[in-house]
Amino acid sequence: MKQGLMSLAAFVPCTLLPVPAQAEAIQVIVENIAFAPVDMNAKVGDTIEWVNKDNFAHTATARNGD
């Protein structure tokens, strides 16, 4: 019984440690002069891949100049 409690005591603090957030890969498709998805939430560290399926070039610019 004592050994079981000691094992549990060693396990509990490990489960309380913060888990680092995983970076996401977000794909935005430009087709028929429209972006899909229209809205998205990207975090620092995420990667955004732009896929242009139109016959002409597009650009993306942040409204705040970033």
CHARMM-style PDB file with segment names, atoms N, HN, CA, C and O in Angstrom:
ATOM      1  N   MET     1       0.830  -1.201   0.000  1.00  0.00      PROA
ATOM      2  CA  MET     1       0.000   0.000   0.000  1.00  0.00      PROA
ATOM      3  C   MET     1       0.862   1.247   0.000  1.00  0.00      PROA
ATOM      4  O   MET     1       0.568   2.199  -0.722  1.00  0.00      PROA
ATOM      5  N   LYS     2       1.930   1.260   0.802  1.00  0.00      PROA
ATOM      6  HN  LYS     2       2.170   0.486   1.388  1.00  0.00      PROA
ATOM      7  CA  LYS     2       2.797   2.418   0.876  1.00  0.00      PROA
ATOM      8  C   LYS     2       3.470   2.696  -0.474  1.00  0.00      PROA
ATOM      9  O   LYS     2       3.625   3.850  -0.874  1.00  0.00      PROA
ATOM     10  N   GLN     3       3.866   1.625  -1.166  1.00  0.00      PROA
ATOM     11  HN  GLN     3       3.740   0.688  -0.841  1.00  0.00      PROA
ATOM     12  CA  GLN     3       4.532   1.791  -2.459  1.00  0.00      PROA
ATOM     13  C   GLN     3       3.565   2.388  -3.481  1.00  0.00      PROA
ATOM     14  O   GLN     3       3.965   3.220  -4.296  1.00  0.00      PROA
ATOM     15  N   GLY     4       2.304   1.975  -3.448  1.00  0.00      PROA
ATOM     16  HN  GLY     4       1.979   1.300  -2.787  1.00  0.00      PROA
ATOM     17  CA  GLY     4       1.292   2.508  -4.355  1.00  0.00      PROA
ATOM     18  C   GLY     4       1.071   3.992  -4.129  1.00  0.00      PROA
ATOM     19  O   GLY     4       0.931   4.746  -5.092  1.00  0.00      PROA
ATOM     20  N   LEU     5       1.038   4.425  -2.878  1.00  0.00      PROA
ATOM     21  HN  LEU     5       1.152   3.812  -2.096  1.00  0.00      PROA
ATOM     22  CA  LEU     5       0.867   5.848  -2.564  1.00  0.00      PROA
ATOM     23  C   LEU     5       2.078   6.654  -3.008  1.00  0.00      PROA
ATOM     24  O   LEU     5       1.934   7.782  -3.479  1.00  0.00      PROA
ATOM     25  N   MET     6       3.267   6.086  -2.861  1.00  0.00      PROA
ATOM     26  HN  MET     6       3.384   5.170  -2.478  1.00  0.00      PROA
ATOM     27  CA  MET     6       4.481   6.794  -3.279  1.00  0.00      PROA
ATOM     28  C   MET     6       4.503   6.951  -4.798  1.00  0.00      PROA
ATOM     29  O   MET     6       4.915   7.993  -5.308  1.00  0.00      PROA
ATOM     30  N   SER     7       4.063   5.925  -5.520  1.00  0.00      PROA
ATOM     31  HN  SER     7       3.728   5.079  -5.106  1.00  0.00      PROA
ATOM     32  CA  SER     7       4.005   6.012  -6.981  1.00  0.00      PROA
ATOM     33  C   SER     7       3.007   7.073  -7.404  1.00  0.00      PROA
ATOM     34  O   SER     7       3.282   7.850  -8.317  1.00  0.00      PROA
ATOM     35  N   LEU     8       1.853   7.117  -6.755  1.00  0.00      PROA
ATOM     36  HN  LEU     8       1.630   6.485  -6.013  1.00  0.00      PROA
ATOM     37  CA  LEU     8       0.840   8.111  -7.056  1.00  0.00      PROA
ATOM     38  C   LEU     8       1.354   9.507  -6.732  1.00  0.00      PROA
ATOM     39  O   LEU     8       1.110  10.442  -7.495  1.00  0.00      PROA
ATOM     40  N   ALA     9       2.057   9.667  -5.623  1.00  0.00      PROA
ATOM     41  HN  ALA     9       2.255   8.908  -5.003  1.00  0.00      PROA
ATOM     42  CA  ALA     9       2.605  10.964  -5.241  1.00  0.00      PROA
ATOM     43  C   ALA     9       3.629  11.447  -6.260  1.00  0.00      PROA
ATOM     44  O   ALA     9       3.731  12.650  -6.501  1.00  0.00      PROA
ATOM     45  N   ALA    10       4.379  10.550  -6.854  1.00  0.00      PROA
ATOM     46  HN  ALA    10       4.296   9.573  -6.659  1.00  0.00      PROA
ATOM     47  CA  ALA    10       5.359  10.932  -7.866  1.00  0.00      PROA
ATOM     48  C   ALA    10       4.681  11.258  -9.187  1.00  0.00      PROA
ATOM     49  O   ALA    10       5.197  12.076  -9.948  1.00  0.00      PROA
ATOM     50  N   PHE    11       3.542  10.643  -9.483  1.00  0.00      PROA
ATOM     51  HN  PHE    11       3.123   9.978  -8.865  1.00  0.00      PROA
ATOM     52  CA  PHE    11       2.846  10.836 -10.751  1.00  0.00      PROA
ATOM     53  C   PHE    11       2.054  12.140 -10.784  1.00  0.00      PROA
ATOM     54  O   PHE    11       2.044  12.826 -11.806  1.00  0.00      PROA
ATOM     55  N   VAL    12       1.395  12.490  -9.689  1.00  0.00      PROA
ATOM     56  HN  VAL    12       1.403  11.932  -8.859  1.00  0.00      PROA
ATOM     57  CA  VAL    12       0.502  13.647  -9.658  1.00  0.00      PROA
ATOM     58  C   VAL    12       1.205  14.944 -10.049  1.00  0.00      PROA
ATOM     59  O   VAL    12       0.660  15.669 -10.881  1.00  0.00      PROA
ATOM     60  N   PRO    13       2.386  15.290  -9.505  1.00  0.00      PROA
ATOM     61  CA  PRO    13       3.009  16.551  -9.921  1.00  0.00      PROA
ATOM     62  C   PRO    13       3.345  16.583 -11.413  1.00  0.00      PROA
ATOM     63  O   PRO    13       3.323  17.656 -12.015  1.00  0.00      PROA
ATOM     64  N   CYS    14       3.651  15.456 -12.016  1.00  0.00      PROA
ATOM     65  HN  CYS    14       3.670  14.584 -11.527  1.00  0.00      PROA
ATOM     66  CA  CYS    14       3.964  15.422 -13.445  1.00  0.00      PROA
ATOM     67  C   CYS    14       2.747  15.763 -14.291  1.00  0.00      PROA
ATOM     68  O   CYS    14       2.886  16.339 -15.370  1.00  0.00      PROA
ATOM     69  N   THR    15       1.573  15.419 -13.822  1.00  0.00      PROA
ATOM     70  HN  THR    15       1.460  14.951 -12.945  1.00  0.00      PROA
ATOM     71  CA  THR    15       0.365  15.700 -14.591  1.00  0.00      PROA
ATOM     72  C   THR    15      -0.043  17.166 -14.471  1.00  0.00      PROA
ATOM     73  O   THR    15      -0.879  17.628 -15.248  1.00  0.00      PROA
ATOM     74  N   LEU    16       0.508  17.890 -13.545  1.00  0.00      PROA
ATOM     75  HN  LEU    16       1.187  17.515 -12.914  1.00  0.00      PROA
ATOM     76  CA  LEU    16       0.156  19.289 -13.348  1.00  0.00      PROA
ATOM     77  C   LEU    16       1.087  20.244 -14.097  1.00  0.00      PROA
ATOM     78  O   LEU    16       0.867  21.455 -14.083  1.00  0.00      PROA
ATOM     79  N   LEU    17       2.108  19.721 -14.741  1.00  0.00      PROA
ATOM     80  HN  LEU    17       2.287  18.737 -14.753  1.00  0.00      PROA
ATOM     81  CA  LEU    17       3.035  20.566 -15.482  1.00  0.00      PROA
ATOM     82  C   LEU    17       2.361  21.100 -16.734  1.00  0.00      PROA
ATOM     83  O   LEU    17       1.595  20.378 -17.371  1.00  0.00      PROA
ATOM     84  N   PRO    18       2.630  22.356 -17.106  1.00  0.00      PROA
ATOM     85  CA  PRO    18       2.021  22.900 -18.323  1.00  0.00      PROA
ATOM     86  C   PRO    18       2.561  22.186 -19.558  1.00  0.00      PROA
ATOM     87  O   PRO    18       3.737  21.827 -19.625  1.00  0.00      PROA
ATOM     88  N   VAL    19       1.688  21.991 -20.518  1.00  0.00      PROA
ATOM     89  HN  VAL    19       0.733  22.283 -20.464  1.00  0.00      PROA
ATOM     90  CA  VAL    19       2.070  21.361 -21.779  1.00  0.00      PROA
ATOM     91  C   VAL    19       2.245  22.468 -22.814  1.00  0.00      PROA
ATOM     92  O   VAL    19       1.335  23.275 -23.006  1.00  0.00      PROA
ATOM     93  N   PRO    20       3.403  22.522 -23.487  1.00  0.00      PROA
ATOM     94  CA  PRO    20       3.601  23.583 -24.473  1.00  0.00      PROA
ATOM     95  C   PRO    20       2.606  23.449 -25.625  1.00  0.00      PROA
ATOM     96  O   PRO    20       2.276  22.344 -26.054  1.00  0.00      PROA
ATOM     97  N   ALA    21       2.139  24.594 -26.116  1.00  0.00      PROA
ATOM     98  HN  ALA    21       2.408  25.492 -25.767  1.00  0.00      PROA
ATOM     99  CA  ALA    21       1.187  24.598 -27.226  1.00  0.00      PROA
ATOM    100  C   ALA    21       1.879  24.149 -28.509  1.00  0.00      PROA
ATOM    101  O   ALA    21       3.045  24.465 -28.744  1.00  0.00      PROA
ATOM    102  N   GLN    22       1.160  23.425 -29.314  1.00  0.00      PROA
ATOM    103  HN  GLN    22       0.212  23.168 -29.124  1.00  0.00      PROA
ATOM    104  CA  GLN    22       1.691  22.956 -30.590  1.00  0.00      PROA
ATOM    105  C   GLN    22       1.387  24.014 -31.660  1.00  0.00      PROA
ATOM    106  O   GLN    22       0.283  24.554 -31.718  1.00  0.00      PROA
ATOM    107  N   ALA    23       2.374  24.296 -32.493  1.00  0.00      PROA
ATOM    108  HN  ALA    23       3.272  23.858 -32.445  1.00  0.00      PROA
ATOM    109  CA  ALA    23       2.147  25.211 -33.614  1.00  0.00      PROA
ATOM    110  C   ALA    23       1.273  24.506 -34.642  1.00  0.00      PROA
ATOM    111  O   ALA    23       1.367  23.292 -34.823  1.00  0.00      PROA
ATOM    112  N   GLU    24       0.433  25.266 -35.304  1.00  0.00      PROA
ATOM    113  HN  GLU    24       0.356  26.252 -35.157  1.00  0.00      PROA
ATOM    114  CA  GLU    24      -0.459  24.711 -36.314  1.00  0.00      PROA
ATOM    115  C   GLU    24      -0.023  25.134 -37.700  1.00  0.00      PROA
ATOM    116  O   GLU    24       0.626  26.166 -37.867  1.00  0.00      PROA
ATOM    117  N   ALA    25      -0.378  24.344 -38.687  1.00  0.00      PROA
ATOM    118  HN  ALA    25      -0.906  23.505 -38.551  1.00  0.00      PROA
ATOM    119  CA  ALA    25      -0.213  24.701 -40.094  1.00  0.00      PROA
ATOM    120  C   ALA    25      -1.605  25.029 -40.614  1.00  0.00      PROA
ATOM    121  O   ALA    25      -2.499  24.184 -40.593  1.00  0.00      PROA
ATOM    122  N   ILE    26      -1.783  26.256 -41.080  1.00  0.00      PROA
ATOM    123  HN  ILE    26      -1.056  26.943 -41.097  1.00  0.00      PROA
ATOM    124  CA  ILE    26      -3.083  26.720 -41.554  1.00  0.00      PROA
ATOM    125  C   ILE    26      -2.976  26.956 -43.052  1.00  0.00      PROA
ATOM    126  O   ILE    26      -2.051  27.625 -43.513  1.00  0.00      PROA
ATOM    127  N   GLN    27      -3.913  26.413 -43.809  1.00  0.00      PROA
ATOM    128  HN  GLN    27      -4.664  25.869 -43.435  1.00  0.00      PROA
ATOM    129  CA  GLN    27      -3.886  26.581 -45.259  1.00  0.00      PROA
ATOM    130  C   GLN    27      -5.030  27.494 -45.668  1.00  0.00      PROA
ATOM    131  O   GLN    27      -6.179  27.290 -45.276  1.00  0.00      PROA
ATOM    132  N   VAL    28      -4.694  28.511 -46.470  1.00  0.00      PROA
ATOM    133  HN  VAL    28      -3.761  28.676 -46.789  1.00  0.00      PROA
ATOM    134  CA  VAL    28      -5.696  29.430 -47.015  1.00  0.00      PROA
ATOM    135  C   VAL    28      -5.676  29.247 -48.526  1.00  0.00      PROA
ATOM    136  O   VAL    28      -4.632  29.388 -49.162  1.00  0.00      PROA
ATOM    137  N   ILE    29      -6.822  28.936 -49.092  1.00  0.00      PROA
ATOM    138  HN  ILE    29      -7.670  28.822 -48.575  1.00  0.00      PROA
ATOM    139  CA  ILE    29      -6.932  28.721 -50.534  1.00  0.00      PROA
ATOM    140  C   ILE    29      -7.605  29.939 -51.156  1.00  0.00      PROA
ATOM    141  O   ILE    29      -8.642  30.401 -50.680  1.00  0.00      PROA
ATOM    142  N   VAL    30      -6.997  30.454 -52.234  1.00  0.00      PROA
ATOM    143  HN  VAL    30      -6.155  30.078 -52.621  1.00  0.00      PROA
ATOM    144  CA  VAL    30      -7.553  31.572 -52.990  1.00  0.00      PROA
ATOM    145  C   VAL    30      -8.061  30.994 -54.304  1.00  0.00      PROA
ATOM    146  O   VAL    30      -7.291  30.507 -55.131  1.00  0.00      PROA
ATOM    147  N   GLU    31      -9.384  31.061 -54.474  1.00  0.00      PROA
ATOM    148  HN  GLU    31     -10.010  31.457 -53.802  1.00  0.00      PROA
ATOM    149  CA  GLU    31      -9.987  30.493 -55.680  1.00  0.00      PROA
ATOM    150  C   GLU    31     -11.233  31.296 -56.031  1.00  0.00      PROA
ATOM    151  O   GLU    31     -12.043  31.610 -55.158  1.00  0.00      PROA
ATOM    152  N   ASN    32     -11.386  31.628 -57.313  1.00  0.00      PROA
ATOM    153  HN  ASN    32     -10.729  31.373 -58.022  1.00  0.00      PROA
ATOM    154  CA  ASN    32     -12.531  32.428 -57.784  1.00  0.00      PROA
ATOM    155  C   ASN    32     -12.619  33.755 -57.035  1.00  0.00      PROA
ATOM    156  O   ASN    32     -13.698  34.197 -56.641  1.00  0.00      PROA
ATOM    157  N   ILE    33     -11.462  34.374 -56.849  1.00  0.00      PROA
ATOM    158  HN  ILE    33     -10.585  34.015 -57.169  1.00  0.00      PROA
ATOM    159  CA  ILE    33     -11.324  35.675 -56.177  1.00  0.00      PROA
ATOM    160  C   ILE    33     -11.916  35.640 -54.762  1.00  0.00      PROA
ATOM    161  O   ILE    33     -12.476  36.636 -54.305  1.00  0.00      PROA
ATOM    162  N   ALA    34     -11.799  34.527 -54.084  1.00  0.00      PROA
ATOM    163  HN  ALA    34     -11.344  33.718 -54.456  1.00  0.00      PROA
ATOM    164  CA  ALA    34     -12.295  34.396 -52.714  1.00  0.00      PROA
ATOM    165  C   ALA    34     -11.290  33.610 -51.880  1.00  0.00      PROA
ATOM    166  O   ALA    34     -10.602  32.725 -52.389  1.00  0.00      PROA
ATOM    167  N   PHE    35     -11.213  33.939 -50.606  1.00  0.00      PROA
ATOM    168  HN  PHE    35     -11.772  34.657 -50.192  1.00  0.00      PROA
ATOM    169  CA  PHE    35     -10.326  33.261 -49.670  1.00  0.00      PROA
ATOM    170  C   PHE    35     -11.128  32.246 -48.851  1.00  0.00      PROA
ATOM    171  O   PHE    35     -12.242  32.538 -48.416  1.00  0.00      PROA
ATOM    172  N   ALA    36     -10.568  31.069 -48.646  1.00  0.00      PROA
ATOM    173  HN  ALA    36      -9.664  30.832 -48.999  1.00  0.00      PROA
ATOM    174  CA  ALA    36     -11.216  30.063 -47.802  1.00  0.00      PROA
ATOM    175  C   ALA    36     -10.150  29.435 -46.907  1.00  0.00      PROA
ATOM    176  O   ALA    36      -9.166  28.907 -47.424  1.00  0.00      PROA
ATOM    177  N   PRO    37     -10.307  29.473 -45.615  1.00  0.00      PROA
ATOM    178  CA  PRO    37     -11.449  30.023 -44.889  1.00  0.00      PROA
ATOM    179  C   PRO    37     -11.433  31.549 -44.909  1.00  0.00      PROA
ATOM    180  O   PRO    37     -10.385  32.175 -45.067  1.00  0.00      PROA
ATOM    181  N   VAL    38     -12.622  32.131 -44.745  1.00  0.00      PROA
ATOM    182  HN  VAL    38     -13.473  31.622 -44.617  1.00  0.00      PROA
ATOM    183  CA  VAL    38     -12.746  33.589 -44.735  1.00  0.00      PROA
ATOM    184  C   VAL    38     -12.112  34.158 -43.470  1.00  0.00      PROA
ATOM    185  O   VAL    38     -11.394  35.155 -43.534  1.00  0.00      PROA
ATOM    186  N   ASP    39     -12.368  33.539 -42.330  1.00  0.00      PROA
ATOM    187  HN  ASP    39     -12.951  32.728 -42.279  1.00  0.00      PROA
ATOM    188  CA  ASP    39     -11.808  33.969 -41.048  1.00  0.00      PROA
ATOM    189  C   ASP    39     -10.953  32.845 -40.480  1.00  0.00      PROA
ATOM    190  O   ASP    39     -11.254  31.665 -40.662  1.00  0.00      PROA
ATOM    191  N   MET    40      -9.885  33.226 -39.791  1.00  0.00      PROA
ATOM    192  HN  MET    40      -9.641  34.184 -39.643  1.00  0.00      PROA
ATOM    193  CA  MET    40      -9.059  32.236 -39.100  1.00  0.00      PROA
ATOM    194  C   MET    40      -8.360  32.916 -37.944  1.00  0.00      PROA
ATOM    195  O   MET    40      -8.239  34.141 -37.915  1.00  0.00      PROA
ATOM    196  N   ASN    41      -7.907  32.134 -37.005  1.00  0.00      PROA
ATOM    197  HN  ASN    41      -8.005  31.140 -37.029  1.00  0.00      PROA
ATOM    198  CA  ASN    41      -7.148  32.632 -35.866  1.00  0.00      PROA
ATOM    199  C   ASN    41      -5.784  31.965 -35.875  1.00  0.00      PROA
ATOM    200  O   ASN    41      -5.674  30.758 -35.658  1.00  0.00      PROA
ATOM    201  N   ALA    42      -4.754  32.746 -36.123  1.00  0.00      PROA
ATOM    202  HN  ALA    42      -4.843  33.727 -36.299  1.00  0.00      PROA
ATOM    203  CA  ALA    42      -3.391  32.222 -36.109  1.00  0.00      PROA
ATOM    204  C   ALA    42      -2.692  32.748 -34.868  1.00  0.00      PROA
ATOM    205  O   ALA    42      -2.899  33.886 -34.445  1.00  0.00      PROA
ATOM    206  N   LYS    43      -1.861  31.891 -34.299  1.00  0.00      PROA
ATOM    207  HN  LYS    43      -1.693  30.967 -34.643  1.00  0.00      PROA
ATOM    208  CA  LYS    43      -1.095  32.269 -33.115  1.00  0.00      PROA
ATOM    209  C   LYS    43       0.373  32.411 -33.501  1.00  0.00      PROA
ATOM    210  O   LYS    43       0.794  31.909 -34.543  1.00  0.00      PROA
ATOM    211  N   VAL    44       1.142  33.086 -32.675  1.00  0.00      PROA
ATOM    212  HN  VAL    44       0.800  33.494 -31.828  1.00  0.00      PROA
ATOM    213  CA  VAL    44       2.581  33.198 -32.898  1.00  0.00      PROA
ATOM    214  C   VAL    44       3.151  31.793 -32.999  1.00  0.00      PROA
ATOM    215  O   VAL    44       2.889  30.949 -32.141  1.00  0.00      PROA
ATOM    216  N   GLY    45       3.918  31.543 -34.030  1.00  0.00      PROA
ATOM    217  HN  GLY    45       4.131  32.228 -34.726  1.00  0.00      PROA
ATOM    218  CA  GLY    45       4.514  30.233 -34.245  1.00  0.00      PROA
ATOM    219  C   GLY    45       3.767  29.397 -35.271  1.00  0.00      PROA
ATOM    220  O   GLY    45       4.324  28.438 -35.806  1.00  0.00      PROA
ATOM    221  N   ASP    46       2.501  29.745 -35.560  1.00  0.00      PROA
ATOM    222  HN  ASP    46       2.048  30.524 -35.126  1.00  0.00      PROA
ATOM    223  CA  ASP    46       1.753  29.024 -36.582  1.00  0.00      PROA
ATOM    224  C   ASP    46       2.319  29.344 -37.964  1.00  0.00      PROA
ATOM    225  O   ASP    46       2.926  30.395 -38.169  1.00  0.00      PROA
ATOM    226  N   THR    47       2.117  28.437 -38.897  1.00  0.00      PROA
ATOM    227  HN  THR    47       1.624  27.583 -38.730  1.00  0.00      PROA
ATOM    228  CA  THR    47       2.530  28.631 -40.285  1.00  0.00      PROA
ATOM    229  C   THR    47       1.281  28.763 -41.140  1.00  0.00      PROA
ATOM    230  O   THR    47       0.354  27.960 -41.029  1.00  0.00      PROA
ATOM    231  N   ILE    48       1.259  29.779 -41.993  1.00  0.00      PROA
ATOM    232  HN  ILE    48       2.011  30.431 -42.083  1.00  0.00      PROA
ATOM    233  CA  ILE    48       0.128  29.966 -42.900  1.00  0.00      PROA
ATOM    234  C   ILE    48       0.629  29.718 -44.314  1.00  0.00      PROA
ATOM    235  O   ILE    48       1.576  30.361 -44.769  1.00  0.00      PROA
ATOM    236  N   GLU    49      -0.011  28.782 -45.007  1.00  0.00      PROA
ATOM    237  HN  GLU    49      -0.781  28.260 -44.638  1.00  0.00      PROA
ATOM    238  CA  GLU    49       0.340  28.465 -46.385  1.00  0.00      PROA
ATOM    239  C   GLU    49      -0.758  29.018 -47.284  1.00  0.00      PROA
ATOM    240  O   GLU    49      -1.933  28.691 -47.121  1.00  0.00      PROA
ATOM    241  N   TRP    50      -0.366  29.849 -48.224  1.00  0.00      PROA
ATOM    242  HN  TRP    50       0.589  30.115 -48.357  1.00  0.00      PROA
ATOM    243  CA  TRP    50      -1.311  30.442 -49.171  1.00  0.00      PROA
ATOM    244  C   TRP    50      -1.261  29.621 -50.454  1.00  0.00      PROA
ATOM    245  O   TRP    50      -0.186  29.427 -51.022  1.00  0.00      PROA
ATOM    246  N   VAL    51      -2.410  29.137 -50.913  1.00  0.00      PROA
ATOM    247  HN  VAL    51      -3.282  29.295 -50.451  1.00  0.00      PROA
ATOM    248  CA  VAL    51      -2.495  28.355 -52.144  1.00  0.00      PROA
ATOM    249  C   VAL    51      -3.356  29.150 -53.130  1.00  0.00      PROA
ATOM    250  O   VAL    51      -4.555  29.331 -52.921  1.00  0.00      PROA
ATOM    251  N   ASN    52      -2.720  29.618 -54.206  1.00  0.00      PROA
ATOM    252  HN  ASN    52      -1.746  29.471 -54.376  1.00  0.00      PROA
ATOM    253  CA  ASN    52      -3.425  30.426 -55.200  1.00  0.00      PROA
ATOM    254  C   ASN    52      -3.895  29.526 -56.338  1.00  0.00      PROA
ATOM    255  O   ASN    52      -3.083  28.991 -57.093  1.00  0.00      PROA
ATOM    256  N   LYS    53      -5.215  29.363 -56.455  1.00  0.00      PROA
ATOM    257  HN  LYS    53      -5.874  29.797 -55.841  1.00  0.00      PROA
ATOM    258  CA  LYS    53      -5.787  28.563 -57.536  1.00  0.00      PROA
ATOM    259  C   LYS    53      -6.423  29.443 -58.611  1.00  0.00      PROA
ATOM    260  O   LYS    53      -7.098  28.940 -59.508  1.00  0.00      PROA
ATOM    261  N   ASP    54      -6.205  30.764 -58.521  1.00  0.00      PROA
ATOM    262  HN  ASP    54      -5.656  31.173 -57.792  1.00  0.00      PROA
ATOM    263  CA  ASP    54      -6.681  31.684 -59.546  1.00  0.00      PROA
ATOM    264  C   ASP    54      -5.628  31.804 -60.645  1.00  0.00      PROA
ATOM    265  O   ASP    54      -4.505  31.321 -60.501  1.00  0.00      PROA
ATOM    266  N   ASN    55      -6.005  32.452 -61.737  1.00  0.00      PROA
ATOM    267  HN  ASN    55      -6.917  32.845 -61.854  1.00  0.00      PROA
ATOM    268  CA  ASN    55      -5.089  32.627 -62.865  1.00  0.00      PROA
ATOM    269  C   ASN    55      -4.270  33.911 -62.779  1.00  0.00      PROA
ATOM    270  O   ASN    55      -3.559  34.245 -63.727  1.00  0.00      PROA
ATOM    271  N   PHE    56      -4.354  34.635 -61.670  1.00  0.00      PROA
ATOM    272  HN  PHE    56      -4.932  34.363 -60.900  1.00  0.00      PROA
ATOM    273  CA  PHE    56      -3.574  35.860 -61.506  1.00  0.00      PROA
ATOM    274  C   PHE    56      -3.066  35.954 -60.077  1.00  0.00      PROA
ATOM    275  O   PHE    56      -3.570  35.280 -59.179  1.00  0.00      PROA
ATOM    276  N   ALA    57      -2.063  36.798 -59.878  1.00  0.00      PROA
ATOM    277  HN  ALA    57      -1.654  37.346 -60.607  1.00  0.00      PROA
ATOM    278  CA  ALA    57      -1.396  36.897 -58.575  1.00  0.00      PROA
ATOM    279  C   ALA    57      -2.294  37.612 -57.554  1.00  0.00      PROA
ATOM    280  O   ALA    57      -3.096  38.478 -57.902  1.00  0.00      PROA
ATOM    281  N   HSD    58      -2.132  37.224 -56.295  1.00  0.00      PROA
ATOM    282  HN  HSD    58      -1.480  36.520 -56.012  1.00  0.00      PROA
ATOM    283  CA  HSD    58      -2.800  37.857 -55.162  1.00  0.00      PROA
ATOM    284  C   HSD    58      -1.734  38.243 -54.141  1.00  0.00      PROA
ATOM    285  O   HSD    58      -0.639  37.681 -54.123  1.00  0.00      PROA
ATOM    286  N   THR    59      -2.071  39.202 -53.298  1.00  0.00      PROA
ATOM    287  HN  THR    59      -2.961  39.658 -53.313  1.00  0.00      PROA
ATOM    288  CA  THR    59      -1.206  39.542 -52.169  1.00  0.00      PROA
ATOM    289  C   THR    59      -2.034  39.537 -50.897  1.00  0.00      PROA
ATOM    290  O   THR    59      -3.261  39.630 -50.932  1.00  0.00      PROA
ATOM    291  N   ALA    60      -1.342  39.426 -49.779  1.00  0.00      PROA
ATOM    292  HN  ALA    60      -0.345  39.350 -49.751  1.00  0.00      PROA
ATOM    293  CA  ALA    60      -2.004  39.504 -48.472  1.00  0.00      PROA
ATOM    294  C   ALA    60      -1.228  40.504 -47.630  1.00  0.00      PROA
ATOM    295  O   ALA    60      -0.010  40.392 -47.489  1.00  0.00      PROA
ATOM    296  N   THR    61      -1.921  41.467 -47.080  1.00  0.00      PROA
ATOM    297  HN  THR    61      -2.910  41.559 -47.194  1.00  0.00      PROA
ATOM    298  CA  THR    61      -1.294  42.509 -46.283  1.00  0.00      PROA
ATOM    299  C   THR    61      -2.078  42.718 -44.995  1.00  0.00      PROA
ATOM    300  O   THR    61      -3.303  42.838 -45.025  1.00  0.00      PROA
ATOM    301  N   ALA    62      -1.386  42.761 -43.874  1.00  0.00      PROA
ATOM    302  HN  ALA    62      -0.391  42.664 -43.850  1.00  0.00      PROA
ATOM    303  CA  ALA    62      -2.055  43.017 -42.600  1.00  0.00      PROA
ATOM    304  C   ALA    62      -2.534  44.457 -42.561  1.00  0.00      PROA
ATOM    305  O   ALA    62      -1.834  45.364 -43.011  1.00  0.00      PROA
ATOM    306  N   ARG    63      -3.709  44.660 -42.029  1.00  0.00      PROA
ATOM    307  HN  ARG    63      -4.277  43.923 -41.663  1.00  0.00      PROA
ATOM    308  CA  ARG    63      -4.270  46.019 -41.945  1.00  0.00      PROA
ATOM    309  C   ARG    63      -3.460  46.923 -41.024  1.00  0.00      PROA
ATOM    310  O   ARG    63      -3.457  48.143 -41.188  1.00  0.00      PROA
ATOM    311  N   ASN    64      -2.771  46.319 -40.050  1.00  0.00      PROA
ATOM    312  HN  ASN    64      -2.773  45.328 -39.917  1.00  0.00      PROA
ATOM    313  CA  ASN    64      -1.997  47.128 -39.113  1.00  0.00      PROA
ATOM    314  C   ASN    64      -0.548  47.285 -39.555  1.00  0.00      PROA
ATOM    315  O   ASN    64       0.256  47.847 -38.810  1.00  0.00      PROA
ATOM    316  N   GLY    65      -0.190  46.805 -40.743  1.00  0.00      PROA
ATOM    317  HN  GLY    65      -0.843  46.348 -41.348  1.00  0.00      PROA
ATOM    318  CA  GLY    65       1.154  46.999 -41.285  1.00  0.00      PROA
ATOM    319  C   GLY    65       2.168  45.972 -40.844  1.00  0.00      PROA
ATOM    320  O   GLY    65       3.329  46.067 -41.243  1.00  0.00      PROA
ATOM    321  N   ASP    66       1.790  44.989 -40.037  1.00  0.00      PROA
ATOM    322  HN  ASP    66       0.847  44.912 -39.713  1.00  0.00      PROA
ATOM    323  CA  ASP    66       2.726  43.947 -39.610  1.00  0.00      PROA
ATOM    324  C   ASP    66       3.159  43.067 -40.773  1.00  0.00      PROA
ATOM    325  OT1 ASP    66       3.947  42.140 -40.586  1.00  0.00      PROA
TER     326      ASP     66
END
